[in-house]
């Protein structure tokens, strides 16, 4: 399937003939920040409030609004969104720490939810930045990537780790 018609014009892919299946996508995104910023998030002492609760809500909203943000993305029923945050293990004495956001999105539809999962983690990461930018403007976001997807004609995909 292509997002371009025979004349080369962008269009939304016609999925009307496809059979609905259960589809699940898992995406992850990273937010690297100063250790003191990570500490303020963990302790709940950021000036704007509970960073991870707000980021979780933003991620869920981002998943639900994906078709409004990505022009050729289908509006599909989102049946479940799960957002998890974990701190990447590393050198405890490091000046930087990385927060990993993982989104799992589920639907029973004619097309997948990969874009919804990746939008969710992107919006979560941007929300974390917004919540703590007053103490750390050097935060880095990325990579954002699809980790796994299942359902549909293309089958099951799992990212291979190196």
C-alpha positions, 0 to 999 in steps of 0.5 A, a space after each residue: 500500500 502506498 500513500 501516493 496514488 497513480 498520479 503521485 498525489 498523496 492520499 489516505 490508503 483505502 482500508 475498507 476491504 481489510 478485515 479488522 484484527 486485534 492490533 497491538 503496538 509497543 513503542 519507546 522513547 528516551 529522555 536524557 537529563 541532568 541527574 539533578 533533574 531526574 532527582 527532582 522528578 523522582 522526589 516530586 519536587 518539580 515546580 510544575 508538579 508530578 511530572 510523570 503523572 502529567 506526562 502519562 496523561 499527555 501520552 494517552 491523549 497523544 495516542 488518541 489524537 494521532 490522526 489529527 496530527 499525522 495527515 494520512 493517519 486513519 482515525 481508529 478506535 483506541 481500545 487501550 493505552 498503557 504508559 510505563 516509565 523506567 529509569 535506565 540503569 547506568 552509572 550512579 555517579 553519572 551527571 546524566 540519567 535517562 528516563 524511558 517511556 514505553 507505550 502499548 496501544 491496542 485496537 481491533 481495527 483494519 489498520 495498526 496503531 504503530 503511529 499512535 504508540 510512537 506519538 504517545 511516547 513523543 508527547 510524553 517526552 515533550 511533556 517531561 521537557 516542558 515540566 522541567 525545562 526551567 531547571 534543565 534546558 539541555 534535555 535530549 529526547 530520542 530515540 523514539 522507535 517501534 519496539 513491537 507490533 502484532 496483528 494485520 497482514 504484515 504479521 508480528 514484528 519485534 525489534 532486534 536488540 544489538 
